[in-house]
Amino acid sequence: MSDGQLRTPTKRTCERCGRIERWDRSEETWRVVREEGTPRVGNPYCIHEWDINGAFAPFGDDTDAAEA
């Protein structure tokens, strides 16, 4: 990947309730992650505070994972 190509997060975690989601490229939407067969849905009434912040660099090289 070149430095000029935009990267997007592929995983996000809610800092309030612990919900974990991964980006589904085929469906073009976020999907809840399953850990040990159990979905990590967190609190359905939470106003999610995703861990995607200034630490994620949308432009960069392949040495950084595209996960937030």
N, C-alpha and C positions, 0 to 999 in steps of 0.2 A: 504494500500500500504506500502510496506517495504521501508526502507531508501535506499536500493540498487537498486530499480527499477527506470529506466529512465522515466521521465515525459516530455511531449512535450507541447508547447503552444496550446491552443484551440481557441484563439482569437488574432488578431493583428490589429493595427491601424497605418496608415501612418502618421508620424509626419509632413510631408510636405503638404499633400493635404486633409487629413482627411478620406481617404478610410478605411472602416472597413471590415474585413473578419473573418469568423469562419471556423475551420477545419471541413470538412464533412467526417466522418469516413467511411460511406458506399461507397463514391466515391473516397476516399483517395486524396482529393484536397481541396484547399481553395475556399470558396464561399463568395461572397459579402453579407454583412448583410443588411437586409431591416429594416428601422425604419419608423414607421407610414406609411407603404406601399411603401415607396420610398427607392430604393437601395442607399447605401452610397458608390458610385463608386469613388468619388474624381475626380482627373484630370487624364484622360486616358493617357496623355503624361508624367506624373510624373515618375521619377525614384524613386520608393517608398523607404522611410527610415522607416522601421518597428520599432515599439517600443519594440522589443524583444532585450534585452541587458543584461548586467551583473546583473541587478536586478532580472532577472528570474533565479530561482534555479532548474536545471533539476533533481536534486536528493533531496528528502526531504520527509516530511510526508504529510498526507491528510489535515492538517490545512491550508496549502497554496493552493490557487486555481491555477489551471494549466493554468491560463491566463496571458499573458504578460502585 
